Amino acid sequence: RFGNPDSAFVIPNPLKPSVLQPPEPERGATDLIVAGSLTPNKNVAAALDAVHELSRRGKHPTLHIVGEGSERDALESRAAELGLGEQVVFHGFSDQLPRRFASCLAQLFTSTNEGQALVILEAQAQGCIPVSFDINFGPADSITDGDNGFLVPHGDIQLMADRVEQLMDDPALAARMSQQARTFAREYQSRDLVSLWEETVSIAKLFKKKAATSDVPHFDARLRGVEFPEGQGLQVKVEHHADLDVLP
């Protein structure tokens, strides 16, 4: 995104490990979840549309919506308009999100924009398979399509429903992807991000020291002319000079 890979570093946010107290909840084969603030950029209405499409296909999913926000009333109205009735449950804020994830087959992630979406990793840590719009930026950092989750083009409700239906119809696939999601989240949690920060700060100090002590050569450039040769595009004449003897 920023060009030079030698001087740009991306350090991920840490993911706090979560351990469920027994008994672990039973995972519902048709239970889906959306977790986050109910605000326009979270685009939860798209998750309602996906559930409606699954219902139209003869599936019977239950969508658990965990979170609060300015869009709640509109989302409740939308669910009623789609005739989803008891298929959508608004839980409001919950401090038991890991348990909610552990009880659901898949997470629907429908945001229009994100940074690093830790909520995807939190779902994966509990074996809840993310089915996400492939947006910039975030989901593709945590999801390998078809391995530990699914990525679908932004706004593609039909394909999102296809992927959820695929998980519902193939328990072996769902079990495999659930375990791979857990494994990915566990490996993510095991990284020593403090050491990564220390290493990056150390490299940044070296860059800064080098920039402060290096002699920058003098460079001049002057535009001498512009011509448009027939059939040859644009020709620019530049006079330039650099004191290269100071370079190492």
Salt bridges, closest charged atoms under 4 A:
GLU24 OE2 - ARG182 NH2 3.36
ASP31 OD2 - HIS64 NE2 2.63
ASP49 OD1 - ARG78 NH2 2.91
GLU53 OE2 - ARG56 NH2 2.71
GLU53 OE2 - ARG57 NE 2.83
GLU68 OE2 - ARG72 NH1 2.79
GLU76 OE2 - ARG72 NE 2.95
GLU81 OE2 - ARG78 NH1 2.95
GLU114 OE2 - LYS42 NZ 2.63
ASP162 OD1 - ARG57 NH1 2.65
GLU165 OE1 - ARG57 NH1 2.70
ASP169 OD1 - LYS59 NZ 2.53
ASP220 OD2 - HIS218 NE2 2.71
GLU227 OE2 - LYS237 NZ 3.26
GLU239 OE1 - ARG224 NE 3.04
ASP243 OD1 - HIS241 NE2 2.94
